[in-house]
């Protein structure tokens, strides 16, 4: 399927009615990134893709995609927990593939921030999969050390979303 300029214009018209500042659409054939500019307009970039891509979490798992300044990247999930001189870090991963959200709804305060103390049952984020909101729990007691994925970024199942320094 060929994406025409009229298709992009229709997508931009739809985006103008939404509160979002960015859309990153990836298919097996292309990647389309649209970003709202300071004057309310939109910029676009398109990349034709030969093989299908796997959506994943943090920068560092794979080379950052062109134009991704916020750290969302394509690639494979990160390996197991990392260890730092200040203590062991526990990876919190996506339970399912979908869209990562830091807050329960647009404009709401995020579930957590770097430096926040968490318990195993603390909800850190949600991953939307097929219109279902799946909570992401800390799974351990500690302090949020890193948030690796940008809000509203697409993630693969098992992608590392956050890291917690265990207490």
C-alpha positions in Angstrom: 0.0 0.0 0.0 1.4 3.4 -1.0 0.9 6.3 1.5 0.0 9.4 -0.5 0.4 13.1 0.5 -3.4 13.1 0.8 -3.2 10.3 3.4 -0.7 12.3 5.4 -2.9 15.4 5.2 -5.8 13.3 6.5 -3.7 12.0 9.4 -2.5 15.5 10.2 -6.1 16.8 10.3 -7.0 14.0 12.7 -4.0 14.8 14.9 -4.9 18.5 15.0 -8.1 17.5 17.0 -6.1 15.5 19.5 -3.9 16.6 22.5 -0.8 14.7 21.2 2.4 16.3 20.0 3.8 13.3 18.1 2.8 10.3 16.2 5.3 7.5 15.3 3.6 5.0 12.9 5.6 1.9 12.0 4.5 -0.8 9.6 6.5 -3.5 7.8 6.8 -1.2 4.8 7.5 2.3 6.2 7.9 4.4 9.3 6.1 7.8 9.5 6.9 10.3 12.2 4.8 13.4 12.7 5.7 16.1 15.2 3.8 19.3 16.2 5.9 22.4 15.8 5.9 25.5 18.1 3.6 27.4 15.7 1.0 24.6 15.8 2.0 23.1 12.4 3.5 19.7 11.8 6.7 18.3 10.5 7.0 14.8 9.0 9.6 12.3 8.1 9.2 9.1 6.3 11.5 6.1 6.1 10.9 3.1 3.8 11.7 -0.1 5.5 12.8 -3.3 3.8 12.3 -5.9 6.6 9.7 -5.6 9.3 10.9 -3.9 12.5 10.4 -4.9 16.1 9.2 -2.1 18.4 11.1 -1.9 21.7 11.9 0.3 24.7 15.0 2.2 25.7 17.8 3.7 23.7 20.8 1.5 24.2 18.9 -1.7 23.2 19.4 -0.7 19.6 20.6 2.3 17.7 18.1 5.2 18.2 15.7 5.7 15.3 16.3 8.7 13.1 14.8 11.8 14.8 14.2 10.1 18.1 15.6 12.5 20.7 13.5 11.1 23.5 15.0 7.7 23.7 12.3 5.4 22.1 14.0 3.1 19.8 13.5 0.0 17.6 15.3 -3.2 18.5 15.1 -6.1 20.8 14.4 -6.1 24.6 17.3 -5.5 26.9 19.0 -8.4 28.6 18.5 -9.1 32.3 19.0 -6.8 35.2 22.0 -4.6 35.3 24.3 -4.1 38.3 25.7 -0.7 39.2 28.3 0.3 41.9 25.4 1.8 44.0 23.4 -1.4 44.1 21.5 -3.9 41.9 19.0 -2.5 39.4 15.9 -4.5 38.5 14.4 -4.2 35.1 10.7 -3.6 34.8 9.5 -5.0 31.5 6.4 -4.6 29.3 3.9 -7.4 30.0 2.6 -7.2 26.5 3.3 -5.4 23.2 1.5 -2.1 23.0 1.7 1.6 23.8 3.5 2.7 27.0 1.8 5.5 29.1 3.4 7.1 32.2 0.0 8.6 33.3 -3.5 7.2 33.6 -4.9 9.7 31.1 -3.6 12.6 29.0 -2.8 15.6 31.2 -2.7 13.6 34.4 0.3 13.4 36.7 2.6 10.4 36.0 2.3 7.3 38.0 5.9 7.7 39.2 9.1 9.8 38.8 12.8 9.1 39.1 13.7 8.9 42.8 10.2 7.8 43.9 10.0 4.9 46.5 8.0 2.0 45.3 6.6 -1.3 46.7 6.1 -4.5 44.7 2.5 -3.7 44.0 3.0 0.0 43.0 1.7 0.8 39.5 4.5 2.5 37.6 2.8 2.8 34.2 0.3 1.2 31.8 0.7 -0.5 28.5 -2.3 -0.3 26.2 -2.8 -3.4 24.1 -5.8 -3.6 21.8 -7.7 -0.9 23.8 -7.0 -2.7 27.1 -5.0 -0.9 29.8 -2.5 -3.3 31.4 -0.9 -2.0 34.6 2.9 -2.3 35.0 3.8 -3.1 38.6 7.2 -2.5 40.3 7.6 -6.1 41.3 10.1 -5.2 44.0 10.7 -2.6 46.8 13.1 0.2 46.0 13.6 3.5 44.2 12.9 4.3 40.6 16.3 4.8 39.1 15.6 5.2 35.4 12.6 5.7 33.1 13.8 4.4 29.7 10.8 4.8 27.4 9.1 8.0 26.3 5.4 8.5 27.0 3.1 7.1 24.3 6.0 5.1 22.7 5.3 1.7 21.2 7.0 -1.2 23.1 7.5 -4.9 22.5 6.6 -7.5 25.0 9.6 -7.8 27.4 11.1 -4.4 26.5 12.7 -2.7 29.5 10.5 0.2 30.6 12.0 1.3 33.9 14.8 0.3 36.3 14.4 0.1 40.0 17.3 0.2 42.5 16.3 -2.5 45.0 16.1 -1.4 48.7 
